[in-house]
């Protein structure tokens, strides 16, 4: 019986020592450190402007206005662009958001965030945008009318 008590005491003491050392080094553990991605520096909180702005256009707006989706077979589109707003199609119903289009650069204001992109292609029912928070160009297909 005494041997068993000594073993239990030894095990408990060992666990206590190990947990004390692991807690001491908790501040140096980088497992949970988050390295900001490229996009986090590009997306900024900003006050949303009151209306959409166009300047020195290099894109034909009639080619970009419409309902767009990355997957034409999806049950819903990704966004809708009109002369007055950029509407992100999401469950929250983000509403009609003003945007700016200068040359071929688009800046969308959605839920207090500013998203920037470059329209690289807009022909017929195809739209390509290189968003600054992404390393590649996004391909969108016009859906609906």
N, CA, C and O of each residue as an XYZ file, in Angstrom:
580
protein
N       0.822     -1.193      0.000
C       0.000      0.000      0.000
C       0.865      1.254      0.000
O       0.558      2.224     -0.694
N       1.954      1.236      0.785
C       2.833      2.393      0.855
C       3.527      2.590     -0.492
O       3.707      3.727     -0.929
N       3.914      1.511     -1.150
C       4.547      1.604     -2.460
C       3.607      2.255     -3.457
O       4.043      3.072     -4.269
N       2.328      1.912     -3.414
C       1.336      2.473     -4.331
C       1.171      3.962     -4.078
O       1.081      4.742     -5.027
N       1.132      4.370     -2.815
C       1.011      5.791     -2.489
C       2.228      6.557     -2.988
O       2.098      7.671     -3.495
N       3.410      5.963     -2.845
C       4.627      6.615     -3.317
C       4.601      6.779     -4.838
O       5.017      7.813     -5.359
N       4.114      5.761     -5.546
C       4.030      5.828     -7.005
C       3.041      6.908     -7.434
O       3.323      7.685     -8.346
N       1.897      6.955     -6.786
C       0.880      7.958     -7.124
C       1.416      9.353     -6.831
O       1.224     10.272     -7.627
N       2.087      9.517     -5.692
C       2.665     10.807     -5.339
C       3.725     11.210     -6.361
O       3.781     12.369     -6.772
N       4.560     10.262     -6.771
C       5.603     10.534     -7.758
C       4.983     10.953     -9.097
O       5.445     11.907     -9.723
N       3.950     10.247     -9.531
C       3.285     10.564    -10.803
C       2.639     11.945    -10.731
O       2.790     12.745    -11.655
N       1.922     12.234     -9.647
C       1.279     13.538     -9.510
C       2.304     14.666     -9.470
O       2.104     15.720    -10.073
N       3.394     14.435     -8.762
C       4.446     15.442     -8.684
C       5.078     15.671    -10.063
O       5.365     16.809    -10.432
N       5.292     14.600    -10.815
C       5.862     14.714    -12.167
C       4.931     15.488    -13.091
O       5.384     16.329    -13.868
N       3.640     15.211    -13.011
C       2.660     15.920    -13.832
C       2.641     17.396    -13.458
O       2.562     18.260    -14.332
N       2.714     17.684    -12.168
C       2.730     19.066    -11.709
C       3.956     19.808    -12.243
O       3.838     20.947    -12.697
N       5.114     19.184    -12.194
C       6.350     19.795    -12.697
C       6.237     20.028    -14.211
O       6.582     21.106    -14.696
N       5.759     19.030    -14.953
C       5.623     19.172    -16.410
C       4.647     20.285    -16.780
O       4.907     21.064    -17.697
N       3.543     20.358    -16.078
C       2.567     21.411    -16.400
C       3.117     22.790    -16.046
O       2.817     23.767    -16.732
N       3.911     22.881    -14.991
C       4.509     24.166    -14.623
C       5.472     24.637    -15.712
O       5.482     25.817    -16.063
N       6.285     23.719    -16.250
C       7.209     24.099    -17.317
C       6.475     24.440    -18.610
O       6.878     25.356    -19.327
N       5.418     23.722    -18.911
C       4.687     24.014    -20.154
C       3.977     25.362    -20.058
O       3.876     26.068    -21.061
N       3.485     25.736    -18.885
C       2.848     27.045    -18.716
C       3.873     28.166    -18.781
O       3.582     29.253    -19.279
N       5.068     27.901    -18.279
C       6.116     28.916    -18.280
C       6.498     29.296    -19.707
O       6.815     30.456    -19.967
N       6.474     28.344    -20.636
C       6.874     28.588    -22.017
C       5.696     28.926    -22.921
O       5.859     28.978    -24.140
N       4.527     29.154    -22.361
C       3.337     29.414    -23.179
C       3.479     30.683    -24.004
O       2.950     30.749    -25.114
N       4.175     31.691    -23.497
C       4.309     32.953    -24.224
C       5.227     32.854    -25.433
O       5.151     33.690    -26.333
N       6.085     31.854    -25.469
C       7.001     31.721    -26.595
C       6.472     30.760    -27.646
O       7.117     30.568    -28.677
N       5.341     30.165    -27.417
C       4.757     29.231    -28.366
C       4.144     30.013    -29.526
O       3.212     30.790    -29.318
N       4.650     29.820    -30.736
C       4.177     30.558    -31.903
C       3.140     29.799    -32.716
O       2.854     30.179    -33.851
N       2.582     28.751    -32.172
C       1.614     27.953    -32.912
C       0.413     28.788    -33.316
O      -0.120     28.592    -34.408
N      -0.026     29.703    -32.485
C      -1.227     30.478    -32.754
C      -0.932     31.843    -33.374
O      -1.848     32.635    -33.594
N       0.326     32.117    -33.655
C       0.658     33.397    -34.276
C       0.086     33.426    -35.685
O       0.227     32.458    -36.433
N      -0.553     34.516    -36.048
C      -1.158     34.642    -37.367
C      -0.358     35.640    -38.178
O      -0.208     36.800    -37.794
N       0.148     35.176    -39.294
C       0.873     36.070    -40.188
C      -0.148     36.724    -41.105
O      -0.893     36.016    -41.782
N      -0.209     38.052    -41.152
C      -1.199     38.697    -42.010
C      -0.953     38.357    -43.473
O       0.182     38.379    -43.948
N      -2.030     38.045    -44.176
C      -1.905     37.754    -45.597
C      -1.791     39.056    -46.371
O      -1.986     40.143    -45.829
N      -1.478     38.922    -47.629
C      -1.353     40.099    -48.489
C      -2.643     40.903    -48.476
O      -2.609     42.133    -48.463
N      -3.771     40.220    -48.479
C      -5.064     40.889    -48.565
C      -5.428     41.697    -47.342
O      -6.124     42.706    -47.455
N      -4.977     41.278    -46.179
C      -5.358     41.996    -44.971
C      -4.837     43.423    -44.968
O      -5.447     44.307    -44.368
N      -3.717     43.651    -45.632
C      -3.208     45.016    -45.682
C      -3.947     45.842    -46.731
O      -3.966     47.070    -46.658
N      -4.555     45.168    -47.704
C      -5.257     45.873    -48.774
C      -6.702     46.192    -48.404
O      -7.256     47.186    -48.873
N      -7.315     45.361    -47.571
C      -8.696     45.593    -47.174
C      -8.678     46.473    -45.940
O      -8.109     46.101    -44.914
N      -9.289     47.621    -46.034
C      -9.233     48.586    -44.946
C     -10.647     48.981    -44.544
O     -11.547     49.074    -45.378
N     -10.821     49.209    -43.252
C     -12.093     49.758    -42.799
C     -12.161     51.205    -43.249
O     -11.192     51.954    -43.127
N     -13.301     51.586    -43.763
C     -13.431     52.938    -44.285
C     -14.888     53.361    -44.251
O     -15.796     52.530    -44.229
N     -15.087     54.641    -44.246
C     -16.447     55.160    -44.307
C     -16.953     55.000    -45.735
O     -16.271     55.361    -46.694
N     -18.132     54.467    -45.858
C     -18.712     54.211    -47.167
C     -19.180     55.514    -47.807
O     -19.891     56.289    -47.167
N     -18.790     55.775    -49.069
C     -19.262     56.995    -49.721
C     -20.764     56.930    -49.983
O     -21.369     55.858    -49.940
N     -21.341     58.065    -50.249
C     -22.788     58.133    -50.441
C     -23.240     57.653    -51.809
O     -24.371     57.189    -51.955
N     -22.367     57.756    -52.827
C     -22.795     57.366    -54.168
C     -21.630     56.786    -54.961
O     -20.468     56.940    -54.584
N     -21.958     56.117    -56.067
C     -20.966     55.539    -56.958
C     -20.285     56.637    -57.771
O     -20.914     57.620    -58.163
N     -18.971     56.451    -58.018
C     -18.180     57.456    -58.733
C     -17.470     56.797    -59.922
O     -16.880     55.726    -59.783
N     -17.533     57.453    -61.099
C     -16.805     57.019    -62.291
C     -15.807     58.108    -62.678
O     -16.151     59.290    -62.690
N     -14.546     57.706    -63.003
C     -13.525     58.675    -63.431
C     -12.657     58.065    -64.534
O     -12.212     56.923    -64.417
N     -12.421     58.819    -65.589
C     -11.462     58.446    -66.646
C     -11.576     56.973    -67.053
O     -10.581     56.247    -67.041
N     -12.750     56.546    -67.402
C     -13.011     55.128    -67.652
C     -12.197     54.559    -68.810
O     -12.078     55.167    -69.873
N     -11.643     53.374    -68.570
C     -10.945     52.613    -69.604
C     -11.692     51.323    -69.920
O     -11.244     50.528    -70.746
N     -12.834     51.116    -69.261
C     -13.655     49.934    -69.526
C     -15.035     50.393    -69.988
O     -15.523     51.451    -69.591
N     -15.642     49.582    -70.827
C     -16.997     49.853    -71.296
C     -17.961     49.380    -70.209
O     -18.107     48.179    -69.985
N     -18.606     50.311    -69.546
C     -19.477     49.939    -68.424
C     -20.636     49.052    -68.857
O     -21.139     48.265    -68.055
N     -21.070     49.164    -70.112
C     -22.166     48.291    -70.558
C     -21.738     46.830    -70.556
O     -22.582     45.936    -70.503
N     -20.427     46.582    -70.613
C     -19.909     45.207    -70.587
C     -19.795     44.662    -69.163
O     -19.758     43.447    -68.966
N     -19.739     45.554    -68.167
C     -19.575     45.061    -66.793
C     -20.860     45.113    -65.978
O     -20.961     44.441    -64.952
N     -21.844     45.898    -66.413
C     -23.105     45.941    -65.673
C     -23.825     44.609    -65.849
O     -23.940     44.098    -66.963
N     -24.304     44.059    -64.752
C     -25.043     42.804    -64.816
C     -24.820     41.943    -63.593
O     -24.213     42.364    -62.608
N     -25.327     40.726    -63.683
C     -25.262     39.737    -62.610
C     -24.136     38.764    -62.939
O     -24.117     38.186    -64.026
N     -23.184     38.573    -62.001
C     -21.981     37.786    -62.264
C     -21.798     36.662    -61.251
O     -22.128     36.797    -60.073
N     -21.258     35.540    -61.749
C     -20.999     34.383    -60.894
C     -19.727     33.687    -61.360
O     -19.417     33.674    -62.552
N     -18.993     33.108    -60.415
C     -17.838     32.289    -60.788
C     -18.304     30.944    -61.321
O     -17.624     30.328    -62.142
N     -19.459     30.489    -60.858
C     -20.014     29.203    -61.276
C     -21.405     29.427    -61.860
O     -22.347     29.680    -61.109
N     -21.558     29.341    -63.181
C     -22.865     29.604    -63.793
C     -23.936     28.583    -63.422
O     -25.120     28.828    -63.654
N     -23.546     27.443    -62.851
C     -24.534     26.440    -62.442
C     -24.969     26.617    -60.990
O     -25.858     25.908    -60.518
N     -24.353     27.551    -60.287
C     -24.711     27.793    -58.878
C     -26.124     28.367    -58.793
O     -26.584     29.022    -59.728
N     -26.812     28.126    -57.678
C     -28.193     28.620    -57.543
C     -28.287     30.131    -57.339
O     -29.382     30.692    -57.390
N     -27.162     30.793    -57.108
C     -27.172     32.243    -56.906
C     -25.893     32.833    -57.494
O     -24.905     32.127    -57.692
N     -25.924     34.124    -57.767
C     -24.765     34.827    -58.325
C     -23.854     35.310    -57.200
O     -24.214     35.245    -56.025
N     -22.676     35.791    -57.571
C     -21.742     36.349    -56.591
C     -22.016     37.825    -56.331
O     -21.994     38.278    -55.186
N     -22.275     38.575    -57.407
C     -22.536     40.005    -57.239
C     -23.275     40.557    -58.447
O     -23.331     39.934    -59.507
N     -23.840     41.744    -58.255
C     -24.539     42.469    -59.318
C     -23.964     43.878    -59.381
O     -23.887     44.569    -58.366
N     -23.560     44.302    -60.578
C     -23.037     45.656    -60.771
C     -24.037     46.438    -61.613
O     -24.494     45.964    -62.654
N     -24.370     47.629    -61.156
C     -25.226     48.530    -61.938
C     -24.559     49.902    -61.984
O     -23.468     50.089    -61.444
N     -25.209     50.841    -62.621
C     -24.660     52.197    -62.711
C     -24.627     52.890    -61.359
O     -23.901     53.868    -61.182
N     -25.404     52.395    -60.404
C     -25.480     53.066    -59.104
C     -24.932     52.257    -57.940
O     -24.649     52.822    -56.884
N     -24.773     50.930    -58.108
C     -24.355     50.137    -56.949
C     -23.680     48.831    -57.338
O     -23.789     48.352    -58.467
N     -22.979     48.277    -56.356
C     -22.356     46.964    -56.428
C     -22.997     46.158    -55.311
O     -22.794     46.463    -54.136
N     -23.762     45.145    -55.655
C     -24.488     44.374    -54.657
C     -23.875     42.987    -54.533
O     -23.953     42.188    -55.467
N     -23.268     42.695    -53.388
C     -22.744     41.366    -53.114
C     -23.921     40.489    -52.725
O     -24.685     40.824    -51.820
N     -24.062     39.364    -53.416
C     -25.166     38.457    -53.118
C     -24.712     37.570    -51.963
O     -23.869     36.690    -52.138
N     -25.278     37.809    -50.785
C     -24.946     37.005    -49.613
C     -26.184     36.842    -48.745
O     -27.152     37.586    -48.903
N     -26.164     35.875    -47.827
C     -27.340     35.624    -46.988
C     -27.734     36.818    -46.127
O     -28.901     36.963    -45.762
N     -26.756     37.681    -45.799
C     -27.048     38.842    -44.965
C     -27.774     39.933    -45.737
O     -28.330     40.857    -45.143
N     -27.767     39.826    -47.055
C     -28.373     40.882    -47.858
C     -27.632     42.179    -47.656
O     -28.210     43.164    -47.199
N     -26.344     42.189    -47.994
C     -25.470     43.330    -47.756
C     -25.964     44.653    -48.301
O     -25.411     45.700    -47.967
N     -26.980     44.631    -49.123
C     -27.542     45.880    -49.622
C     -26.834     46.402    -50.844
O     -25.907     45.781    -51.364
N     -27.285     47.549    -51.293
C     -26.724     48.193    -52.470
C     -25.564     49.071    -52.027
O     -25.761     50.055    -51.314
N     -24.363     48.717    -52.446
C     -23.159     49.410    -52.011
C     -22.607     50.289    -53.119
O     -22.490     49.838    -54.259
N     -22.264     51.536    -52.810
C     -21.618     52.364    -53.816
C     -20.219     51.821    -54.106
O     -19.628     51.119    -53.286
N     -19.713     52.156    -55.271
C     -18.361     51.746    -55.631
C     -17.739     52.844    -56.476
O     -18.429     53.757    -56.930
N     -16.434     52.751    -56.684
C     -15.783     53.705    -57.578
C     -15.094     52.926    -58.685
O     -14.547     51.845    -58.467
N     -15.136     53.496    -59.865
C     -14.488     52.903    -61.028
C     -13.647     53.996    -61.666
O     -14.173     54.942    -62.252
N     -12.324     53.850    -61.543
C     -11.398     54.828    -62.117
C     -10.471     54.091    -63.063
O      -9.734     53.191    -62.661
N     -10.520     54.487    -64.334
C      -9.816     53.775    -65.408
C     -10.336     52.346    -65.404
O     -11.501     52.124    -65.734
N      -9.504     51.365    -65.040
C      -9.974     49.983    -64.947
C      -9.887     49.460    -63.504
O      -9.967     48.253    -63.274
N      -9.727     50.357    -62.554
C      -9.622     50.006    -61.128
C     -10.988     50.160    -60.464
O     -11.623     51.210    -60.556
N     -11.424     49.105    -59.798
C     -12.708     49.142    -59.103
C     -12.457     49.060    -57.598
O     -11.646     48.261    -57.132
N     -13.158     49.891    -56.860
C     -13.100     49.868    -55.399
C     -14.519     49.708    -54.898
O     -15.383     50.546    -55.155
N     -14.749     48.616    -54.176
C     -16.083     48.293    -53.675
C     -16.108     48.529    -52.174
O     -15.193     48.120    -51.459
N     -17.144     49.183    -51.704
C     -17.323     49.446    -50.278
C     -18.443     48.541    -49.792
O     -19.603     48.726    -50.161
N     -18.091     47.553    -48.956
C     -19.072     46.564    -48.504
C     -18.892     46.306    -47.012
O     -17.828     45.864    -46.579
N     -19.915     46.577    -46.240
C     -19.916     46.331    -44.792
C     -18.724     46.981    -44.095
O     -18.081     46.360    -43.249
N     -18.434     48.216    -44.446
C     -17.358     48.945    -43.791
C     -15.968     48.609    -44.291
O     -14.987     49.159    -43.791
N     -15.858     47.716    -45.267
C     -14.560     47.345    -45.817
C     -14.413     47.883    -47.227
O     -15.397     48.061    -47.945
N     -13.179     48.139    -47.612
C     -12.885     48.611    -48.958
C     -12.122     47.506    -49.675
O     -11.043     47.106    -49.238
N     -12.686     47.009    -50.782
C     -12.065     45.955    -51.580
C     -11.653     46.551    -52.919
O     -12.465     47.176    -53.602
N     -10.388     46.356    -53.296
C      -9.877     46.936    -54.534
C      -9.545     45.838    -55.534
O      -9.110     44.747    -55.167
N      -9.763     46.156    -56.810
C      -9.440     45.214    -57.862
C      -9.177     45.927    -59.173
O      -9.469     47.113    -59.330
N      -8.617     45.176    -60.114
C      -8.360     45.683    -61.456
C      -9.145     44.838    -62.441
O      -8.994     43.616    -62.479
N      -9.984     45.485    -63.239
C     -10.738     44.772    -64.271
C      -9.780     44.557    -65.437
O      -9.353     45.511    -66.087
N      -9.448     43.289    -65.694
C      -8.464     42.976    -66.722
C      -9.104     42.543    -68.035
O      -8.452     42.553    -69.079
N     -10.387     42.160    -67.985
C     -11.053     41.664    -69.194
C     -12.554     41.809    -69.022
O     -13.108     41.430    -67.990
N     -13.210     42.358    -70.034
C     -14.671     42.464    -69.998
C     -15.211     42.408    -71.425
O     -15.412     43.436    -72.073
N     -15.438     41.195    -71.893
C     -15.941     40.981    -73.243
C     -17.129     40.033    -73.174
O     -17.076     38.983    -72.533
N     -18.209     40.433    -73.854
C     -19.435     39.636    -73.911
C     -19.901     39.248    -72.510
O     -20.235     40.116    -71.702
N     -19.924     37.953    -72.223
C     -20.429     37.467    -70.938
C     -19.312     37.017    -70.009
O     -19.527     36.167    -69.145
N     -18.125     37.577    -70.181
C     -16.974     37.209    -69.364
C     -16.369     38.460    -68.735
O     -16.177     39.480    -69.396
N     -16.075     38.355    -67.450
C     -15.465     39.450    -66.699
C     -14.333     38.864    -65.862
O     -14.521     37.868    -65.164
N     -13.155     39.488    -65.935
C     -12.023     39.051    -65.119
C     -11.588     40.220    -64.247
O     -11.381     41.335    -64.724
N     -11.454     39.932    -62.950
C     -11.006     40.946    -61.993
C      -9.858     40.367    -61.179
O      -9.951     39.253    -60.663
N      -8.780     41.127    -61.068
C      -7.652     40.755    -60.211
C      -7.810     41.551    -58.925
O      -7.448     42.726    -58.865
N      -8.363     40.897    -57.876
C      -8.553     41.554    -56.582
C      -7.206     41.644    -55.882
O      -6.399     40.720    -55.979
N      -6.953     42.736    -55.183
C      -5.651     42.928    -54.535
C      -5.413     41.950    -53.392
O      -4.265     41.724    -53.010
N      -6.468     41.367    -52.841
C      -6.276     40.409    -51.750
C      -6.137     38.980    -52.258
O      -6.182     38.041    -51.464
N      -5.971     38.801    -53.553
C      -5.834     37.481    -54.150
C      -4.601     37.468    -55.044
O      -4.228     38.489    -55.620
N      -3.977     36.307    -55.152
C      -2.787     36.197    -55.987
C      -3.114     35.855    -57.438
O      -2.215     35.764    -58.274
N      -4.391     35.666    -57.735
C      -4.737     35.308    -59.106
C      -5.992     36.041    -59.561
O      -6.736     36.605    -58.759
N      -6.199     36.014    -60.856
C      -7.320     36.690    -61.489
C      -8.592     35.852    -61.323
O      -8.561     34.635    -61.502
N      -9.696     36.494    -60.985
C     -10.975     35.799    -60.817
C     -11.765     35.902    -62.120
O     -11.876     36.981    -62.703
N     -12.305     34.788    -62.566
C     -13.103     34.737    -63.787
C     -14.574     34.658    -63.406
O     -14.980     33.774    -62.651
N     -15.368     35.583    -63.929
C     -16.806     35.615    -63.672
C     -17.547     35.483    -64.994
O     -17.081     35.954    -66.032
N     -18.710     34.834    -64.941
C     -19.560     34.644    -66.107
C     -20.884     35.332    -65.831
O     -21.435     35.230    -64.735
N     -21.392     36.039    -66.845
C     -22.683     36.720    -66.694
C     -23.787     35.665    -66.592
O     -23.812     34.699    -67.355
N     -24.695     35.866    -65.640
C     -25.833     34.955    -65.480
C     -27.127     35.756    -65.572
O     -27.138     36.963    -65.331
N     -28.197     35.088    -65.917
C     -29.485     35.780    -66.016
C     -29.511     36.723    -67.190
O     -28.756     36.562    -68.149
N     -30.390     37.718    -67.114
C     -30.540     38.680    -68.223
C     -29.629     39.844    -68.049
O     -29.618     40.749    -68.883
